[in-house]
Amino acid sequence: MITLALSKGRIFDETLPLLAAAGIAVTEDPETSRKLILGTNQPGVRVVLVRASDVPTYVQHGGADLGVTGKDTLLEHGGEGLYQPLDLKIARCRMSVAVRADFDYATAVRQGSRIRVATKYTQIARRHFADKGVHVDLIKLYGSMELAPLTGLAEAIVDLVSTGSTLRANHLVEVEEIMRISSRLVVNQAALKLKREPIRSIIDAFAGAVDARA
């Protein structure tokens, strides 16, 4: 049995065409089914639904053989011990710094002011600001980052940005792009040795689909 770990939402939806290229179709809709383990048209392949941040953990410790997860998750939670054969180029977005439209970020950074930054990506934010030599106090939040500058909790946020519409709706502006983000295929190294042929066929099919789309 090959087990693939996915998270609901955009990554799941954008992985479906890649699975189709490998001849795999999920037989149930995760948005309507309450099941956490979904079957496919291939009796030897199943999909497990987990939180996005848990995908690397499931794959690393053998709860899944493969998984699809964002570069942000791998950088934040660690990708140690995982084989990362492919950038799938799906679920693309960017990790950015954003502030209130009336906050002079450039001057604050230039003058060496200590800035409060709200984010759930504390490891990425810490490395970014340390590399710039900017002093920050990191405040960990798990949702609604845009509220932090609006309520005075923080001067800036570090978060994923796709279209920027949520920032604009809350009178925030992007002031710095930290990195481009897309989703990666990650593989358990022990599983790759024990189930080499079926896993390699999935990797190759995914790679072909990515190349064809490019």
mmCIF file of the C-alpha atoms, coordinates in Angstrom:
data_MODEL
# 
_entry.id   MODEL 
# 
loop_
_atom_site.group_PDB 
_atom_site.id 
_atom_site.type_symbol 
_atom_site.label_atom_id 
_atom_site.label_alt_id 
_atom_site.label_comp_id 
_atom_site.label_asym_id 
_atom_site.label_entity_id 
_atom_site.label_seq_id 
_atom_site.pdbx_PDB_ins_code 
_atom_site.Cartn_x 
_atom_site.Cartn_y 
_atom_site.Cartn_z 
_atom_site.occupancy 
_atom_site.B_iso_or_equiv 
_atom_site.pdbx_formal_charge 
_atom_site.auth_seq_id 
_atom_site.auth_comp_id 
_atom_site.auth_asym_id 
_atom_site.auth_atom_id 
_atom_site.pdbx_PDB_model_num 
ATOM 1   C CA . MET A 1 1   ? 0.000   0.000  0.000   1.00 0.00 ? 1   MET A CA 1 
ATOM 2   C CA . ILE A 1 2   ? 1.282   3.464  -0.967  1.00 0.00 ? 2   ILE A CA 1 
ATOM 3   C CA . THR A 1 3   ? 0.051   6.275  1.293   1.00 0.00 ? 3   THR A CA 1 
ATOM 4   C CA . LEU A 1 4   ? 0.086   9.897  0.132   1.00 0.00 ? 4   LEU A CA 1 
ATOM 5   C CA . ALA A 1 5   ? -0.358  12.692 2.696   1.00 0.00 ? 5   ALA A CA 1 
ATOM 6   C CA . LEU A 1 6   ? -2.218  15.793 1.514   1.00 0.00 ? 6   LEU A CA 1 
ATOM 7   C CA . SER A 1 7   ? -3.876  18.772 3.155   1.00 0.00 ? 7   SER A CA 1 
ATOM 8   C CA . LYS A 1 8   ? -7.339  19.992 2.186   1.00 0.00 ? 8   LYS A CA 1 
ATOM 9   C CA . GLY A 1 9   ? -7.805  23.041 0.032   1.00 0.00 ? 9   GLY A CA 1 
ATOM 10  C CA . ARG A 1 10  ? -5.571  24.479 -2.644  1.00 0.00 ? 10  ARG A CA 1 
ATOM 11  C CA . ILE A 1 11  ? -2.774  21.902 -2.397  1.00 0.00 ? 11  ILE A CA 1 
ATOM 12  C CA . PHE A 1 12  ? -5.246  19.008 -2.624  1.00 0.00 ? 12  PHE A CA 1 
ATOM 13  C CA . ASP A 1 13  ? -7.041  20.540 -5.600  1.00 0.00 ? 13  ASP A CA 1 
ATOM 14  C CA . GLU A 1 14  ? -3.845  21.336 -7.492  1.00 0.00 ? 14  GLU A CA 1 
ATOM 15  C CA . THR A 1 15  ? -2.374  17.881 -6.806  1.00 0.00 ? 15  THR A CA 1 
ATOM 16  C CA . LEU A 1 16  ? -5.313  16.092 -8.456  1.00 0.00 ? 16  LEU A CA 1 
ATOM 17  C CA . PRO A 1 17  ? -4.072  16.705 -12.051 1.00 0.00 ? 17  PRO A CA 1 
ATOM 18  C CA . LEU A 1 18  ? -0.652  15.347 -11.054 1.00 0.00 ? 18  LEU A CA 1 
ATOM 19  C CA . LEU A 1 19  ? -2.272  12.237 -9.614  1.00 0.00 ? 19  LEU A CA 1 
ATOM 20  C CA . ALA A 1 20  ? -4.282  11.875 -12.812 1.00 0.00 ? 20  ALA A CA 1 
ATOM 21  C CA . ALA A 1 21  ? -1.025  11.871 -14.774 1.00 0.00 ? 21  ALA A CA 1 
ATOM 22  C CA . ALA A 1 22  ? 0.008   8.881  -12.654 1.00 0.00 ? 22  ALA A CA 1 
ATOM 23  C CA . GLY A 1 23  ? -3.327  7.173  -13.377 1.00 0.00 ? 23  GLY A CA 1 
ATOM 24  C CA . ILE A 1 24  ? -4.617  7.803  -9.864  1.00 0.00 ? 24  ILE A CA 1 
ATOM 25  C CA . ALA A 1 25  ? -8.033  9.286  -9.092  1.00 0.00 ? 25  ALA A CA 1 
ATOM 26  C CA . VAL A 1 26  ? -9.306  9.964  -5.572  1.00 0.00 ? 26  VAL A CA 1 
ATOM 27  C CA . THR A 1 27  ? -12.739 8.382  -5.235  1.00 0.00 ? 27  THR A CA 1 
ATOM 28  C CA . GLU A 1 28  ? -14.210 10.794 -2.664  1.00 0.00 ? 28  GLU A CA 1 
ATOM 29  C CA . ASP A 1 29  ? -14.411 14.562 -2.255  1.00 0.00 ? 29  ASP A CA 1 
ATOM 30  C CA . PRO A 1 30  ? -12.666 15.628 0.972   1.00 0.00 ? 30  PRO A CA 1 
ATOM 31  C CA . GLU A 1 31  ? -14.990 18.621 1.271   1.00 0.00 ? 31  GLU A CA 1 
ATOM 32  C CA . THR A 1 32  ? -18.088 16.396 1.525   1.00 0.00 ? 32  THR A CA 1 
ATOM 33  C CA . SER A 1 33  ? -16.663 13.238 3.054   1.00 0.00 ? 33  SER A CA 1 
ATOM 34  C CA . ARG A 1 34  ? -15.862 13.066 6.762   1.00 0.00 ? 34  ARG A CA 1 
ATOM 35  C CA . LYS A 1 35  ? -13.253 10.385 6.156   1.00 0.00 ? 35  LYS A CA 1 
ATOM 36  C CA . LEU A 1 36  ? -9.608  11.168 6.788   1.00 0.00 ? 36  LEU A CA 1 
ATOM 37  C CA . ILE A 1 37  ? -8.363  8.264  4.658   1.00 0.00 ? 37  ILE A CA 1 
ATOM 38  C CA . LEU A 1 38  ? -9.601  8.338  1.076   1.00 0.00 ? 38  LEU A CA 1 
ATOM 39  C CA . GLY A 1 39  ? -9.429  5.509  -1.410  1.00 0.00 ? 39  GLY A CA 1 
ATOM 40  C CA . THR A 1 40  ? -8.398  5.828  -5.039  1.00 0.00 ? 40  THR A CA 1 
ATOM 41  C CA . ASN A 1 41  ? -9.093  3.925  -8.234  1.00 0.00 ? 41  ASN A CA 1 
ATOM 42  C CA . GLN A 1 42  ? -5.805  2.108  -7.566  1.00 0.00 ? 42  GLN A CA 1 
ATOM 43  C CA . PRO A 1 43  ? -6.259  -0.501 -4.815  1.00 0.00 ? 43  PRO A CA 1 
ATOM 44  C CA . GLY A 1 44  ? -2.636  -0.076 -3.763  1.00 0.00 ? 44  GLY A CA 1 
ATOM 45  C CA . VAL A 1 45  ? -2.802  3.694  -3.279  1.00 0.00 ? 45  VAL A CA 1 
ATOM 46  C CA . ARG A 1 46  ? -4.619  5.756  -0.645  1.00 0.00 ? 46  ARG A CA 1 
ATOM 47  C CA . VAL A 1 47  ? -4.665  9.393  0.446   1.00 0.00 ? 47  VAL A CA 1 
ATOM 48  C CA . VAL A 1 48  ? -4.575  10.560 4.073   1.00 0.00 ? 48  VAL A CA 1 
ATOM 49  C CA . LEU A 1 49  ? -5.784  14.061 4.937   1.00 0.00 ? 49  LEU A CA 1 
ATOM 50  C CA . VAL A 1 50  ? -3.703  15.889 7.541   1.00 0.00 ? 50  VAL A CA 1 
ATOM 51  C CA . ARG A 1 51  ? -2.982  19.469 8.539   1.00 0.00 ? 51  ARG A CA 1 
ATOM 52  C CA . ALA A 1 52  ? -0.580  21.175 6.149   1.00 0.00 ? 52  ALA A CA 1 
ATOM 53  C CA . SER A 1 53  ? 1.988   21.628 8.908   1.00 0.00 ? 53  SER A CA 1 
ATOM 54  C CA . ASP A 1 54  ? 1.829   17.902 9.754   1.00 0.00 ? 54  ASP A CA 1 
ATOM 55  C CA . VAL A 1 55  ? 2.612   16.546 6.268   1.00 0.00 ? 55  VAL A CA 1 
ATOM 56  C CA . PRO A 1 56  ? 6.430   16.458 6.782   1.00 0.00 ? 56  PRO A CA 1 
ATOM 57  C CA . THR A 1 57  ? 5.974   14.727 10.150  1.00 0.00 ? 57  THR A CA 1 
ATOM 58  C CA . TYR A 1 58  ? 3.732   12.005 8.721   1.00 0.00 ? 58  TYR A CA 1 
ATOM 59  C CA . VAL A 1 59  ? 6.170   11.341 5.876   1.00 0.00 ? 59  VAL A CA 1 
ATOM 60  C CA . GLN A 1 60  ? 9.302   11.536 8.007   1.00 0.00 ? 60  GLN A CA 1 
ATOM 61  C CA . HIS A 1 61  ? 8.007   9.057  10.596  1.00 0.00 ? 61  HIS A CA 1 
ATOM 62  C CA . GLY A 1 62  ? 6.395   6.633  8.164   1.00 0.00 ? 62  GLY A CA 1 
ATOM 63  C CA . GLY A 1 63  ? 2.731   7.526  8.603   1.00 0.00 ? 63  GLY A CA 1 
ATOM 64  C CA . ALA A 1 64  ? 2.801   8.231  4.860   1.00 0.00 ? 64  ALA A CA 1 
ATOM 65  C CA . ASP A 1 65  ? 5.170   7.237  2.091   1.00 0.00 ? 65  ASP A CA 1 
ATOM 66  C CA . LEU A 1 66  ? 4.879   10.506 0.168   1.00 0.00 ? 66  LEU A CA 1 
ATOM 67  C CA . GLY A 1 67  ? 3.368   13.926 0.739   1.00 0.00 ? 67  GLY A CA 1 
ATOM 68  C CA . VAL A 1 68  ? 2.847   17.302 -0.862  1.00 0.00 ? 68  VAL A CA 1 
ATOM 69  C CA . THR A 1 69  ? 3.679   20.334 1.241   1.00 0.00 ? 69  THR A CA 1 
ATOM 70  C CA . GLY A 1 70  ? 4.682   23.955 0.827   1.00 0.00 ? 70  GLY A CA 1 
ATOM 71  C CA . LYS A 1 71  ? 8.259   25.174 0.895   1.00 0.00 ? 71  LYS A CA 1 
ATOM 72  C CA . ASP A 1 72  ? 7.198   27.414 3.787   1.00 0.00 ? 72  ASP A CA 1 
ATOM 73  C CA . THR A 1 73  ? 6.213   24.375 5.870   1.00 0.00 ? 73  THR A CA 1 
ATOM 74  C CA . LEU A 1 74  ? 9.482   22.590 5.132   1.00 0.00 ? 74  LEU A CA 1 
ATOM 75  C CA . LEU A 1 75  ? 11.524  25.656 6.095   1.00 0.00 ? 75  LEU A CA 1 
ATOM 76  C CA . GLU A 1 76  ? 9.487   26.353 9.215   1.00 0.00 ? 76  GLU A CA 1 
ATOM 77  C CA . HIS A 1 77  ? 9.068   22.822 10.567  1.00 0.00 ? 77  HIS A CA 1 
ATOM 78  C CA . GLY A 1 78  ? 12.140  21.177 9.080   1.00 0.00 ? 78  GLY A CA 1 
ATOM 79  C CA . GLY A 1 79  ? 12.591  18.751 6.216   1.00 0.00 ? 79  GLY A CA 1 
ATOM 80  C CA . GLU A 1 80  ? 15.326  16.664 7.806   1.00 0.00 ? 80  GLU A CA 1 
ATOM 81  C CA . GLY A 1 81  ? 15.373  13.054 6.668   1.00 0.00 ? 81  GLY A CA 1 
ATOM 82  C CA . LEU A 1 82  ? 13.023  13.702 3.759   1.00 0.00 ? 82  LEU A CA 1 
ATOM 83  C CA . TYR A 1 83  ? 13.827  13.089 0.109   1.00 0.00 ? 83  TYR A CA 1 
ATOM 84  C CA . GLN A 1 84  ? 12.586  16.109 -1.859  1.00 0.00 ? 84  GLN A CA 1 
ATOM 85  C CA . PRO A 1 85  ? 12.722  15.088 -5.525  1.00 0.00 ? 85  PRO A CA 1 
ATOM 86  C CA . LEU A 1 86  ? 10.399  17.670 -7.068  1.00 0.00 ? 86  LEU A CA 1 
ATOM 87  C CA . ASP A 1 87  ? 9.257   21.249 -6.952  1.00 0.00 ? 87  ASP A CA 1 
ATOM 88  C CA . LEU A 1 88  ? 5.691   20.694 -8.171  1.00 0.00 ? 88  LEU A CA 1 
ATOM 89  C CA . LYS A 1 89  ? 5.208   24.387 -8.974  1.00 0.00 ? 89  LYS A CA 1 
ATOM 90  C CA . ILE A 1 90  ? 1.685   24.370 -7.536  1.00 0.00 ? 90  ILE A CA 1 
ATOM 91  C CA . ALA A 1 91  ? 0.014   26.473 -4.808  1.00 0.00 ? 91  ALA A CA 1 
ATOM 92  C CA . ARG A 1 92  ? 2.368   29.323 -5.696  1.00 0.00 ? 92  ARG A CA 1 
ATOM 93  C CA . CYS A 1 93  ? 2.520   32.414 -3.517  1.00 0.00 ? 93  CYS A CA 1 
ATOM 94  C CA . ARG A 1 94  ? 5.138   34.501 -1.737  1.00 0.00 ? 94  ARG A CA 1 
ATOM 95  C CA . MET A 1 95  ? 6.292   35.077 1.815   1.00 0.00 ? 95  MET A CA 1 
ATOM 96  C CA . SER A 1 96  ? 6.285   38.803 2.487   1.00 0.00 ? 96  SER A CA 1 
ATOM 97  C CA . VAL A 1 97  ? 6.564   41.500 5.109   1.00 0.00 ? 97  VAL A CA 1 
ATOM 98  C CA . ALA A 1 98  ? 3.508   43.770 5.306   1.00 0.00 ? 98  ALA A CA 1 
ATOM 99  C CA . VAL A 1 99  ? 2.713   46.856 7.385   1.00 0.00 ? 99  VAL A CA 1 
ATOM 100 C CA . ARG A 1 100 ? -0.018  49.470 7.771   1.00 0.00 ? 100 ARG A CA 1 
ATOM 101 C CA . ALA A 1 101 ? -0.086  51.841 4.821   1.00 0.00 ? 101 ALA A CA 1 
ATOM 102 C CA . ASP A 1 102 ? 0.854   54.746 7.113   1.00 0.00 ? 102 ASP A CA 1 
ATOM 103 C CA . PHE A 1 103 ? 3.860   53.017 8.732   1.00 0.00 ? 103 PHE A CA 1 
ATOM 104 C CA . ASP A 1 104 ? 7.272   54.063 7.392   1.00 0.00 ? 104 ASP A CA 1 
ATOM 105 C CA . TYR A 1 105 ? 8.963   50.677 7.356   1.00 0.00 ? 105 TYR A CA 1 
ATOM 106 C CA . ALA A 1 106 ? 12.016  51.784 5.381   1.00 0.00 ? 106 ALA A CA 1 
ATOM 107 C CA . THR A 1 107 ? 12.863  54.551 7.858   1.00 0.00 ? 107 THR A CA 1 
ATOM 108 C CA . ALA A 1 108 ? 12.279  52.300 10.869  1.00 0.00 ? 108 ALA A CA 1 
ATOM 109 C CA . VAL A 1 109 ? 14.652  49.688 9.439   1.00 0.00 ? 109 VAL A CA 1 
ATOM 110 C CA . ARG A 1 110 ? 17.257  52.260 8.426   1.00 0.00 ? 110 ARG A CA 1 
ATOM 111 C CA . GLN A 1 111 ? 17.254  53.898 11.858  1.00 0.00 ? 111 GLN A CA 1 
ATOM 112 C CA . GLY A 1 112 ? 17.644  50.560 13.620  1.00 0.00 ? 112 GLY A CA 1 
ATOM 113 C CA . SER A 1 113 ? 14.304  50.745 15.401  1.00 0.00 ? 113 SER A CA 1 
ATOM 114 C CA . ARG A 1 114 ? 13.171  47.578 17.145  1.00 0.00 ? 114 ARG A CA 1 
ATOM 115 C CA . ILE A 1 115 ? 10.081  46.325 15.296  1.00 0.00 ? 115 ILE A CA 1 
ATOM 116 C CA . ARG A 1 116 ? 7.382   44.011 16.590  1.00 0.00 ? 116 ARG A CA 1 
ATOM 117 C CA . VAL A 1 117 ? 6.530   41.393 13.976  1.00 0.00 ? 117 VAL A CA 1 
ATOM 118 C CA . ALA A 1 118 ? 3.528   39.066 14.175  1.00 0.00 ? 118 ALA A CA 1 
ATOM 119 C CA . THR A 1 119 ? 3.713   35.768 12.291  1.00 0.00 ? 119 THR A CA 1 
ATOM 120 C CA . LYS A 1 120 ? 3.212   32.043 12.522  1.00 0.00 ? 120 LYS A CA 1 
ATOM 121 C CA . TYR A 1 121 ? 6.439   31.608 10.526  1.00 0.00 ? 121 TYR A CA 1 
ATOM 122 C CA . THR A 1 122 ? 8.788   32.514 13.350  1.00 0.00 ? 122 THR A CA 1 
ATOM 123 C CA . GLN A 1 123 ? 11.807  30.563 12.071  1.00 0.00 ? 123 GLN A CA 1 
ATOM 124 C CA . ILE A 1 124 ? 11.613  32.093 8.582   1.00 0.00 ? 124 ILE A CA 1 
ATOM 125 C CA . ALA A 1 125 ? 11.044  35.582 10.009  1.00 0.00 ? 125 ALA A CA 1 
ATOM 126 C CA . ARG A 1 126 ? 13.884  35.256 12.502  1.00 0.00 ? 126 ARG A CA 1 
ATOM 127 C CA . ARG A 1 127 ? 16.356  34.225 9.800   1.00 0.00 ? 127 ARG A CA 1 
ATOM 128 C CA . HIS A 1 128 ? 15.192  36.942 7.418   1.00 0.00 ? 128 HIS A CA 1 
ATOM 129 C CA . PHE A 1 129 ? 15.532  39.819 9.854   1.00 0.00 ? 129 PHE A CA 1 
ATOM 130 C CA . ALA A 1 130 ? 18.777  38.477 11.324  1.00 0.00 ? 130 ALA A CA 1 
ATOM 131 C CA . ASP A 1 131 ? 20.291  38.399 7.830   1.00 0.00 ? 131 ASP A CA 1 
ATOM 132 C CA . LYS A 1 132 ? 19.263  42.052 7.390   1.00 0.00 ? 132 LYS A CA 1 
ATOM 133 C CA . GLY A 1 133 ? 20.556  43.050 10.812  1.00 0.00 ? 133 GLY A CA 1 
ATOM 134 C CA . VAL A 1 134 ? 17.099  44.287 11.838  1.00 0.00 ? 134 VAL A CA 1 
ATOM 135 C CA . HIS A 1 135 ? 16.112  43.970 15.497  1.00 0.00 ? 135 HIS A CA 1 
ATOM 136 C CA . VAL A 1 136 ? 12.649  42.428 15.926  1.00 0.00 ? 136 VAL A CA 1 
ATOM 137 C CA . ASP A 1 137 ? 10.418  41.081 18.655  1.00 0.00 ? 137 ASP A CA 1 
ATOM 138 C CA . LEU A 1 138 ? 8.505   38.136 17.199  1.00 0.00 ? 138 LEU A CA 1 
ATOM 139 C CA . ILE A 1 139 ? 4.907   37.547 18.253  1.00 0.00 ? 139 ILE A CA 1 
ATOM 140 C CA . LYS A 1 140 ? 3.546   34.133 17.269  1.00 0.00 ? 140 LYS A CA 1 
ATOM 141 C CA . LEU A 1 141 ? -0.012  34.085 15.960  1.00 0.00 ? 141 LEU A CA 1 
ATOM 142 C CA . TYR A 1 142 ? -1.952  31.305 14.262  1.00 0.00 ? 142 TYR A CA 1 
ATOM 143 C CA . GLY A 1 143 ? -4.456  33.281 12.218  1.00 0.00 ? 143 GLY A CA 1 
ATOM 144 C CA . SER A 1 144 ? -5.776  36.701 11.180  1.00 0.00 ? 144 SER A CA 1 
ATOM 145 C CA . MET A 1 145 ? -2.296  38.193 10.922  1.00 0.00 ? 145 MET A CA 1 
ATOM 146 C CA . GLU A 1 146 ? -3.744  41.344 9.390   1.00 0.00 ? 146 GLU A CA 1 
ATOM 147 C CA . LEU A 1 147 ? -5.287  42.283 12.730  1.00 0.00 ? 147 LEU A CA 1 
ATOM 148 C CA . ALA A 1 148 ? -1.930  42.681 14.455  1.00 0.00 ? 148 ALA A CA 1 
ATOM 149 C CA . PRO A 1 149 ? -0.906  46.019 12.867  1.00 0.00 ? 149 PRO A CA 1 
ATOM 150 C CA . LEU A 1 150 ? -4.491  47.285 12.971  1.00 0.00 ? 150 LEU A CA 1 
ATOM 151 C CA . THR A 1 151 ? -4.795  46.748 16.722  1.00 0.00 ? 151 THR A CA 1 
ATOM 152 C CA . GLY A 1 152 ? -1.296  47.906 17.630  1.00 0.00 ? 152 GLY A CA 1 
ATOM 153 C CA . LEU A 1 153 ? -0.101  44.424 18.549  1.00 0.00 ? 153 LEU A CA 1 
ATOM 154 C CA . ALA A 1 154 ? 2.726   44.674 16.015  1.00 0.00 ? 154 ALA A CA 1 
ATOM 155 C CA . GLU A 1 155 ? 4.144   47.065 13.451  1.00 0.00 ? 155 GLU A CA 1 
ATOM 156 C CA . ALA A 1 156 ? 4.608   44.386 10.782  1.00 0.00 ? 156 ALA A CA 1 
ATOM 157 C CA . ILE A 1 157 ? 3.538   40.891 9.819   1.00 0.00 ? 157 ILE A CA 1 
ATOM 158 C CA . VAL A 1 158 ? 5.251   38.092 7.924   1.00 0.00 ? 158 VAL A CA 1 
ATOM 159 C CA . ASP A 1 159 ? 2.754   35.968 6.044   1.00 0.00 ? 159 ASP A CA 1 
ATOM 160 C CA . LEU A 1 160 ? 1.937   34.207 2.798   1.00 0.00 ? 160 LEU A CA 1 
ATOM 161 C CA . VAL A 1 161 ? 0.526   36.456 0.096   1.00 0.00 ? 161 VAL A CA 1 
ATOM 162 C CA . SER A 1 162 ? -1.209  35.279 -3.044  1.00 0.00 ? 162 SER A CA 1 
ATOM 163 C CA . THR A 1 163 ? -3.195  38.076 -4.693  1.00 0.00 ? 163 THR A CA 1 
ATOM 164 C CA . GLY A 1 164 ? -2.729  40.684 -1.958  1.00 0.00 ? 164 GLY A CA 1 
ATOM 165 C CA . SER A 1 165 ? -6.471  41.374 -1.820  1.00 0.00 ? 165 SER A CA 1 
ATOM 166 C CA . THR A 1 166 ? -6.737  40.585 1.909   1.00 0.00 ? 166 THR A CA 1 
ATOM 167 C CA . LEU A 1 167 ? -3.904  42.998 2.668   1.00 0.00 ? 167 LEU A CA 1 
ATOM 168 C CA . ARG A 1 168 ? -5.517  45.754 0.606   1.00 0.00 ? 168 ARG A CA 1 
ATOM 169 C CA . ALA A 1 169 ? -8.906  45.185 2.216   1.00 0.00 ? 169 ALA A CA 1 
ATOM 170 C CA . ASN A 1 170 ? -7.287  45.781 5.602   1.00 0.00 ? 170 ASN A CA 1 
ATOM 171 C CA . HIS A 1 171 ? -5.220  48.813 4.506   1.00 0.00 ? 171 HIS A CA 1 
ATOM 172 C CA . LEU A 1 172 ? -1.914  46.952 4.636   1.00 0.00 ? 172 LEU A CA 1 
ATOM 173 C CA . VAL A 1 173 ? 0.873   47.050 2.052   1.00 0.00 ? 173 VAL A CA 1 
ATOM 174 C CA . GLU A 1 174 ? 3.664   44.654 1.143   1.00 0.00 ? 174 GLU A CA 1 
ATOM 175 C CA . VAL A 1 175 ? 7.023   46.247 1.838   1.00 0.00 ? 175 VAL A CA 1 
ATOM 176 C CA . GLU A 1 176 ? 9.364   43.319 1.301   1.00 0.00 ? 176 GLU A CA 1 
ATOM 177 C CA . GLU A 1 177 ? 9.239   39.930 -0.405  1.00 0.00 ? 177 GLU A CA 1 
ATOM 178 C CA . ILE A 1 178 ? 11.172  37.308 1.527   1.00 0.00 ? 178 ILE A CA 1 
ATOM 179 C CA . MET A 1 179 ? 10.871  34.393 -0.891  1.00 0.00 ? 179 MET A CA 1 
ATOM 180 C CA . ARG A 1 180 ? 8.735   32.698 -3.508  1.00 0.00 ? 180 ARG A CA 1 
ATOM 181 C CA . ILE A 1 181 ? 6.779   29.692 -2.264  1.00 0.00 ? 181 ILE A CA 1 
ATOM 182 C CA . SER A 1 182 ? 5.494   26.606 -4.078  1.00 0.00 ? 182 SER A CA 1 
ATOM 183 C CA . SER A 1 183 ? 4.701   23.033 -3.059  1.00 0.00 ? 183 SER A CA 1 
ATOM 184 C CA . ARG A 1 184 ? 7.180   20.169 -2.990  1.00 0.00 ? 184 ARG A CA 1 
ATOM 185 C CA . LEU A 1 185 ? 6.855   16.410 -3.237  1.00 0.00 ? 185 LEU A CA 1 
ATOM 186 C CA . VAL A 1 186 ? 8.476   14.804 -0.197  1.00 0.00 ? 186 VAL A CA 1 
ATOM 187 C CA . VAL A 1 187 ? 9.243   11.098 0.163   1.00 0.00 ? 187 VAL A CA 1 
ATOM 188 C CA . ASN A 1 188 ? 10.104  8.856  3.097   1.00 0.00 ? 188 ASN A CA 1 
ATOM 189 C CA . GLN A 1 189 ? 13.588  7.547  2.358   1.00 0.00 ? 189 GLN A CA 1 
ATOM 190 C CA . ALA A 1 190 ? 12.972  4.101  3.855   1.00 0.00 ? 190 ALA A CA 1 
ATOM 191 C CA . ALA A 1 191 ? 9.757   3.735  1.848   1.00 0.00 ? 191 ALA A CA 1 
ATOM 192 C CA . LEU A 1 192 ? 11.634  4.656  -1.331  1.00 0.00 ? 192 LEU A CA 1 
ATOM 193 C CA . LYS A 1 193 ? 13.958  1.694  -0.746  1.00 0.00 ? 193 LYS A CA 1 
ATOM 194 C CA . LEU A 1 194 ? 11.231  -0.784 0.231   1.00 0.00 ? 194 LEU A CA 1 
ATOM 195 C CA . LYS A 1 195 ? 8.621   0.297  -2.350  1.00 0.00 ? 195 LYS A CA 1 
ATOM 196 C CA . ARG A 1 196 ? 10.949  1.678  -4.963  1.00 0.00 ? 196 ARG A CA 1 
ATOM 197 C CA . GLU A 1 197 ? 9.065   0.720  -8.132  1.00 0.00 ? 197 GLU A CA 1 
ATOM 198 C CA . PRO A 1 198 ? 5.571   2.087  -7.305  1.00 0.00 ? 198 PRO A CA 1 
ATOM 199 C CA . ILE A 1 199 ? 6.937   5.234  -5.644  1.00 0.00 ? 199 ILE A CA 1 
ATOM 200 C CA . ARG A 1 200 ? 9.364   5.915  -8.482  1.00 0.00 ? 200 ARG A CA 1 
ATOM 201 C CA . SER A 1 201 ? 6.526   5.562  -11.011 1.00 0.00 ? 201 SER A CA 1 
ATOM 202 C CA . ILE A 1 202 ? 4.544   8.232  -9.145  1.00 0.00 ? 202 ILE A CA 1 
ATOM 203 C CA . ILE A 1 203 ? 7.562   10.541 -8.957  1.00 0.00 ? 203 ILE A CA 1 
ATOM 204 C CA . ASP A 1 204 ? 8.230   10.117 -12.673 1.00 0.00 ? 204 ASP A CA 1 
ATOM 205 C CA . ALA A 1 205 ? 4.565   10.749 -13.577 1.00 0.00 ? 205 ALA A CA 1 
ATOM 206 C CA . PHE A 1 206 ? 4.496   13.887 -11.422 1.00 0.00 ? 206 PHE A CA 1 
ATOM 207 C CA . ALA A 1 207 ? 7.748   15.089 -13.022 1.00 0.00 ? 207 ALA A CA 1 
ATOM 208 C CA . GLY A 1 208 ? 6.327   14.527 -16.506 1.00 0.00 ? 208 GLY A CA 1 
ATOM 209 C CA . ALA A 1 209 ? 3.150   16.426 -15.656 1.00 0.00 ? 209 ALA A CA 1 
ATOM 210 C CA . VAL A 1 210 ? 5.130   19.361 -14.206 1.00 0.00 ? 210 VAL A CA 1 
ATOM 211 C CA . ASP A 1 211 ? 7.371   19.505 -17.291 1.00 0.00 ? 211 ASP A CA 1 
ATOM 212 C CA . ALA A 1 212 ? 4.381   19.317 -19.649 1.00 0.00 ? 212 ALA A CA 1 
ATOM 213 C CA . ARG A 1 213 ? 2.640   22.177 -17.899 1.00 0.00 ? 213 ARG A CA 1 
ATOM 214 C CA . ALA A 1 214 ? 5.807   24.284 -17.943 1.00 0.00 ? 214 ALA A CA 1 
# 
